[in-house]
């Protein structure tokens, strides 16, 4: 097992000084690389001002306000109310509570092989029984349907509080639905008064070539969930909705949702710097050409398929037994990849968006060497 001494950009370094290319961004976290200078500077500046002051929302704190403004500037006008939390799982929990409270309904629909977190409510809507069977009973009135299958949208009804969906299925091995499906989903949710919750914990913050993956499909969710790449390496998450929806959490009870450390000032400062780096740089503009370069280079008889949406990629092999030794050998050669929770025969590739073409070529050489 690796023991990492330091990290910078796309590289991790062990105590001997050996460098490893991080092709998975700490599982979708380091979208702008490890220890981006602007993130580090923002953290240091905030440390000299204050750390935790009060339970989130009790005092006005400028790092939280500035971050919320920056996030809303990337979003449609109906996504204008940001609730900051500590992680993706917590953000999903808040989104589920908000949907139930706003609609007065209890049924939640999510997708087979979806991953939304490991806390109790989030685990309830995870679409994989193996991951959760030993923790039952979980939340009642949960239904799972097939991702991307328009006919399954018939299960959405006026009894459904929310349909929760990853814009790109991550742990299923980068599974993508088409525009027709997402627009039919939006139409069905609107017709039944169901809130559409889109989980962009893995695929947001520029990873697909747009700031938010839902932008590819010409739709807008009722609630958007983010985390991972949001913090530049610091722990933070959020759910975003319209004020007309989030306002229900302010009454009956007054503290409809509460968090002590959510929106921690240091994490908020780091996240604000991350938003600014992505918006002000050309990182997103080069995602598609970098995606294509991976496709062009990853050619080998043992590679069955490469699925991708921007720089969220799955390289399909015959089986886990074939893939695992390749991943292990890759680490020895200096390149870190992984598999997926619900697809252990596919290699996860999701590098920092800052990776250069030369670094992509070198990474692919190492992967091909590992394949043999």
Protein Blocks (a to p, Z undefined) as FASTA:
>chain_A
ZZdfbdehjbccdfkopacddfkgnnoilmnoghifklmmmmmmmmmmoccfbdghkacc
fklmmmmmmmmmmpcfklmcccddfbfklmmmmmmmmmmmmnopabdcddehiaebjbfk
lmmmpccfklmmmmcccdehiacddehiaklmmmpcckbfbdcddfbafknopaaddfkl
mmmmmmmmmmnopacdddfklmgghlnopablklmnopacfbdcdefjlnoopacddddd
dfklmmmmmgopfklpccfkgoiaklmmmmmmmmmmmmmmmklmmmmmmmmmmmmmmgcf
klmbdcdehjadcdddfblklmmmmmmmmmmnopacdddfklckbccddddfkbcfklmm
mmmmmmmmmnZZ
